[in-house]
């Protein structure tokens, strides 16, 4: 019976993945239908290598900011391990955080990194698993709250017509099409969940999940009481987001795309929120379509106007993905080396909690 329940969940996950892949593919087909491939190649081949190298050199600082925020939350998380929470050396928090970035970047979806961090922290602090989960969940919530705040400011400062995205040479992606895709996928998810809830094993699983989620939320409330921890975590989240916007601006400059930093700061929060919707694979397709429409409205171009907004959007997206993967790769290497050393008994650096 339990095996049947597991098989059902795996089947639903596969169907959901297939649906997201179909939506991603459809959006990319719409975007690439009239692509000027020669201009796209010119834009990519003419990129400034020094600026690209500078972005790759600076990107780990964002990971360090994420690690610092998680360490701050961990210090007030636990009640069983130590008086000062779950004390973990910064090097170990950085390893866990960078590993999470690796899984977030290379796996479909955006929760693989969080699951890895939860598993690793529960291994390090087996008596404080609930507190560790609460710290990771709260870390993600602080990032989301900061992003929502930045998106609100950007939409008020630069009211882009997100509901009517079109460029001058015929690419038209009305907002109602994107909204319809989102609604259809969400309805499919709800319908599948309602059908699955009819099984006794699924109902039991849902009840257990609700009990666990309630416990995690109870633990997480301590972070949102308006004290120093709340404002420190929220401030670090804001800083990391703004720093990442600066990296995107440098990538645009490397490609010769005429975006100002204020343009990037206005676009990125909304794009990042859209990428969180569970309708595509890691936001791909939806991000590029929204970028192309926004670039057209802002009249963004390259090479003195010879290269249009659609090619600029795709080129910038490709470079962003490439830099994200390259920056996340050291986290995967660190994960594999640490796992090999731990299995070989050659000194597990993360087995003993410590201070910075």
C-alpha positions in Angstrom: 0.0 0.0 0.0 2.8 2.4 0.9 4.6 1.4 -2.3 1.5 2.3 -4.3 1.3 5.7 -2.7 5.0 6.4 -3.5 4.5 5.3 -7.1 1.4 7.6 -7.4 3.4 10.6 -6.1 6.3 9.8 -8.5 3.8 9.6 -11.4 2.3 12.9 -10.5 5.7 14.5 -10.2 6.7 13.2 -13.7 3.4 14.5 -15.2 4.0 17.8 -13.6 7.5 18.0 -14.9 6.3 17.0 -18.4 3.7 19.8 -18.3 6.3 22.4 -17.2 8.6 21.2 -20.0 5.8 21.6 -22.5 5.0 25.2 -21.3 8.7 26.1 -21.4 9.1 24.7 -24.9 6.0 26.5 -26.2 7.1 29.9 -24.9 10.6 29.4 -26.4 9.1 28.5 -29.7 7.0 31.7 -29.7 10.1 33.7 -28.8 12.5 32.1 -31.2 10.2 32.0 -34.2 11.5 35.2 -35.7 14.9 35.3 -34.1 17.8 36.9 -36.1 20.3 34.2 -35.3 23.2 36.1 -37.0 22.6 39.1 -34.8 22.4 36.9 -31.7 25.7 35.2 -32.6 27.3 38.6 -33.2 26.1 39.8 -29.8 27.5 36.7 -27.9 30.8 36.6 -29.8 31.4 40.3 -29.3 31.0 40.2 -25.5 33.6 41.9 -23.4 35.6 39.0 -21.8 37.1 41.2 -19.1 33.6 42.2 -17.8 32.4 38.6 -18.0 35.5 37.4 -16.0 34.8 40.2 -13.5 31.2 39.0 -12.9 32.5 35.4 -12.4 35.0 36.7 -9.9 32.4 38.8 -8.0 29.5 36.2 -8.1 30.8 34.2 -5.1 30.3 37.2 -2.9 26.6 36.8 -3.3 26.9 33.2 -2.1 28.9 34.5 0.9 26.0 36.9 1.6 23.5 34.1 1.5 25.7 32.1 3.9 26.1 35.0 6.3 22.3 35.3 6.4 21.8 31.6 7.1 24.4 31.6 9.8 22.7 34.5 11.5 19.4 32.6 11.5 21.1 29.4 12.7 22.6 31.2 15.7 19.1 31.8 17.1 17.5 28.6 15.8 18.3 25.7 18.2 17.3 25.1 21.8 18.8 21.7 22.3 22.4 21.9 20.9 23.7 25.0 22.6 22.6 28.2 24.2 23.5 30.3 21.2 21.4 28.3 18.8 23.0 26.0 16.1 26.6 27.4 16.0 28.3 26.5 12.8 31.6 27.8 11.4 31.2 30.1 8.5 33.2 27.8 6.3 30.7 25.0 6.9 27.7 27.3 6.3 29.3 28.5 3.1 29.8 24.8 2.0 26.1 24.0 2.7 24.9 27.2 1.0 27.1 26.8 -2.0 26.0 23.2 -2.3 22.4 24.4 -2.2 23.1 26.9 -5.0 24.5 24.0 -7.1 21.3 21.9 -6.7 19.1 24.9 -7.3 20.9 25.7 -10.6 21.3 22.2 -12.0 18.0 20.5 -10.9 14.6 21.4 -12.4 12.6 23.4 -9.9 13.9 25.7 -7.2 13.6 23.6 -4.0 16.5 21.1 -4.5 19.0 23.4 -2.8 16.7 23.9 0.2 16.2 20.1 0.6 19.9 19.6 0.5 20.5 22.3 3.1 17.8 20.8 5.3 19.3 17.3 5.0 22.8 18.5 5.7 21.8 20.6 8.7 19.8 17.8 10.2 22.8 15.5 9.8 24.9 18.1 11.7 22.3 18.8 14.3 20.2 15.6 14.6 18.5 16.8 17.8 17.4 20.1 16.3 15.9 19.1 12.9 12.8 21.2 13.4 14.9 24.3 14.2 17.2 23.6 11.2 14.2 23.3 8.9 12.7 26.5 10.3 15.9 28.4 9.7 16.1 27.3 6.0 12.4 28.0 5.4 12.8 31.4 7.1 15.9 32.1 5.0 13.8 31.6 1.9 10.9 33.7 3.2 13.2 36.6 4.0 14.6 36.5 0.4 11.0 36.4 -0.9 9.8 39.3 1.3 12.8 41.4 0.1 12.1 40.5 -3.5 8.4 41.4 -3.2 9.3 44.8 -1.6 11.8 45.5 -4.4 9.3 44.5 -7.0 6.7 46.8 -5.5 9.1 49.7 -5.6 10.2 49.0 -9.1 6.7 48.7 -10.5 5.8 52.0 -8.9 8.9 53.7 -10.1 8.9 52.3 -13.7 5.3 51.2 -14.5 6.1 48.8 -17.4 3.1 47.5 -19.3 3.5 43.9 -18.3 -0.1 43.1 -19.5 0.8 44.1 -23.1 4.2 42.9 -24.2 5.0 43.4 -27.9 7.9 44.6 -30.0 7.9 46.7 -33.2 8.7 43.8 -35.6 5.7 41.7 -34.9 6.5 39.5 -31.8 3.4 39.9 -29.8 3.0 38.1 -26.5 -0.1 39.5 -24.8 -0.2 39.3 -21.1 -3.5 37.3 -21.2 -1.7 34.4 -23.0 0.8 34.2 -20.2 -1.9 34.5 -17.5 -3.9 31.8 -19.3 -0.9 29.5 -19.3 -0.4 30.1 -15.5 -4.1 29.6 -14.8 -4.3 26.3 -16.8 -1.2 24.9 -15.1 -2.4 25.8 -11.7 -5.8 24.4 -12.4 -4.2 21.2 -13.6 -2.2 21.0 -10.4 -5.2 21.6 -8.2 -7.3 19.0 -10.1 -4.5 16.5 -9.8 -4.2 17.2 -6.1 -7.9 16.9 -5.6 -8.0 13.6 -7.4 -5.1 12.2 -5.5 -6.6 13.3 -2.2 -9.2 10.6 -2.7 -6.7 7.9 -1.8 -6.3 7.0 1.9 -2.5 6.9 1.7 -2.4 10.4 0.2 -4.8 11.8 2.9 -2.6 10.3 5.6 0.5 11.8 4.0 -1.2 15.2 3.7 -2.1 15.1 7.4 1.4 14.2 8.5 2.7 17.0 6.2 0.4 19.6 7.8 1.5 18.5 11.3 5.1 18.9 10.3 4.5 22.3 8.5 2.7 23.6 11.6 5.7 22.7 13.8 8.1 24.3 11.4 6.0 27.5 11.2 5.9 27.7 15.0 9.6 27.5 15.1 10.0 30.1 12.3 7.8 32.7 14.0 10.8 33.7 16.3 12.5 35.2 13.2 9.6 37.6 12.4 9.1 39.4 15.7 10.7 42.6 14.5 14.0 42.3 16.5 17.6 42.5 15.4 17.4 39.1 13.7 14.5 40.1 11.6 16.0 43.4 10.3 19.5 41.9 9.9 18.1 39.0 7.8 15.9 41.3 5.7 18.7 43.8 5.2 21.1 41.0 4.0 18.4 39.7 1.7 18.0 43.2 0.2 21.8 43.6 -0.2 22.1 40.2 -2.0 19.3 41.0 -4.4 20.7 44.5 -5.2 24.2 43.0 -5.6 22.8 40.4 -8.1 21.1 43.2 -10.0 24.5 44.9 -10.3 26.0 41.6 -11.7 23.2 41.5 -14.3 24.0 45.1 -15.2 27.6 44.2 -15.8 26.6 41.3 -18.0 24.4 43.7 -20.1 27.4 46.0 -20.4 29.6 43.1 -21.4 27.2 42.4 -24.3 26.9 46.0 -25.2 23.2 46.1 -24.4 21.9 49.6 -23.6 20.5 49.0 -20.2 21.0 51.3 -17.2 21.2 50.1 -13.7 17.8 51.6 -12.9 16.4 49.6 -15.8 17.9 46.4 -14.4 16.7 47.2 -10.9 13.2 47.8 -12.3 13.0 44.6 -14.4 14.8 42.0 -12.3 12.5 41.8 -9.2 9.4 41.3 -11.4 11.2 38.7 -13.6 12.5 36.8 -10.5 9.0 36.7 -9.0 7.6 35.4 -12.3 10.3 32.7 -12.4 9.0 31.4 -9.0 5.7 30.4 -10.6 5.6 26.6 -11.0 4.7 26.7 -14.6 8.0 26.3 -16.4 11.4 24.7 -15.8 13.3 27.1 -13.5 11.5 30.0 -15.1 13.0 29.5 -18.5 10.9 30.6 -21.4 8.7 32.8 -19.3 11.7 35.0 -18.3 12.9 35.4 -21.9 9.4 36.3 -23.1 8.9 38.9 -20.4 12.4 40.3 -21.0 11.8 40.6 -24.7 8.6 42.5 -24.2 10.1 44.8 -21.6 13.2 45.5 -23.7 10.9 46.4 -26.6 8.9 48.8 -24.5 12.2 50.3 -23.1 13.6 50.4 -26.7 16.6 48.5 -25.6 19.1 47.6 -28.4 22.7 46.9 -29.1 25.2 47.8 -31.8 23.7 51.2 -32.4 20.2 49.8 -32.9 21.2 47.1 -35.4 20.4 44.3 -32.9 16.8 44.3 -31.6 15.3 43.7 -28.2 14.5 40.1 -28.8 18.1 39.1 -29.6 19.3 41.3 -26.6 16.9 39.5 -24.2 17.9 36.0 -25.4 21.6 36.8 -25.3 21.4 38.3 -21.8 19.4 35.3 -20.6 21.9 32.8 -22.0 24.9 34.6 -20.4 23.0 34.8 -17.1 22.3 31.1 -17.1 25.9 30.3 -18.1 27.3 32.5 -15.3 24.9 31.0 -12.8 25.9 27.5 -13.7 29.6 28.3 -13.6 29.3 30.1 -10.2 27.3 27.2 -8.8 29.7 24.5 -10.0 32.3 24.9 -7.2 29.4 24.2 -4.7 28.9 20.9 -6.4 32.6 20.0 -6.4 32.8 20.9 -2.7 29.8 18.7 -2.0 31.4 15.7 -3.8 34.7 16.2 -2.1 33.1 16.6 1.3 31.0 13.5 0.8 34.0 11.4 -0.4 36.0 12.5 2.6 33.2 11.8 5.0 32.6 8.3 3.6 36.3 7.6 3.7 36.5 8.7 7.3 39.2 11.2 6.3 38.1 14.0 8.7 34.6 15.3 8.3 35.1 19.1 8.6 31.4 19.7 9.3 30.9 17.1 12.0 31.8 19.5 14.8 29.9 22.7 15.2 32.0 25.7 15.8 32.3 29.5 15.7 33.2 31.7 12.8 
